[in-house]
Amino acid sequence: MKRIGVLSSGGDAPGMNAAIRAVVRKGIYHDLEVWGIKRGYAGLIDGELYRLELRSVADVIQRGGTILHTARSQEFMTNEGRQRALSILKEYGIDGVVVIGGDGSFRGGIELMKLGIKVVGVPGTIDNDLFGTDYTIGFDTAVNTVVDAINKVRDTAVSHERIFVIEVMGRHSGEIALNAGLAGGAESILIPELPYNPSEVCLRLRESYLKGKKHSIIIVAEGVASASQVVEDIRTISGFDTRITVLGHLQRGGTPSAFDRNLASRLSAAAVEALVNGNSGYMVGIQGSQISLVSLEEAVNHKKQINTEFLELAQVLSR
Ligand code: F6P
């Protein structure tokens, strides 16, 4: 292996630049040439590649987003698009690629493998919804962004004795909602892994009110229902004065936390190591404190189990 490529794909996440930095510097440490592929698979098909040197990734560890940019590529879903991608990789003499992204990005990596390219995946998505790793890059930063928002919303909820419904990202996962809800002291956390029951939510609000708690924070993951639907349900059922905050893409930006920087550095260095050792078809994950290799097929075909213990604990502690 003398030349590797690196790309970021899917939704961007804080820490992706730390990951790219580690791929470049670990790759050069192993005397590899490292080529950046811009805009994910779309840029690969368009031949948007450029050589990355040690200085190319100077002063990026603290930056959110991805210097390689990202895009979702319909063309790569076609055989013609994949063949074009393969011809570009062959033209540049690239025989191994580090794919930084989520499950959709890894499915693309599996397609590249079918064409004979060695691929190792680095889990980069704020959703933390990938099987085989306790954490994905960007998740810790996104949770801290949400907790900061909860703190700010709580001030005005207390002042006005209001109910606030805060909608968070996660696509189809309640991981952000659960972790930020517990850390933020939310009174209710609604996640797509469990049925949504507005009457139950309002019963808890009523119980809290009768105990003297005149404000509440409800975190709803976007996969459950829209925050506006939850607000309407609460107003209709309980009559409480209720307001809405949708955090949206705020959760995808910002300087990566120390945890995400170190996670990105460790996982990406291990991904280069895997390619150097001739491994392919794996995602590098972290389980406990151990770096592990999980097959890409397993990572994309299994659903990560949610830890509902956080839910029960949040309900007990927020009374
Ligand atoms: O996968 C990360 C994510 O932020 C999801 O949580 C969210 O639903 C989705 O991307 C939004 O996608 P887009 O940025 O294309 O609107």
Residues whose N, C-alpha, C, O or C-beta is under 5 A from the ligand:
A	BS01	F6P	G11 T125 I126 D127 M169 G170 R171
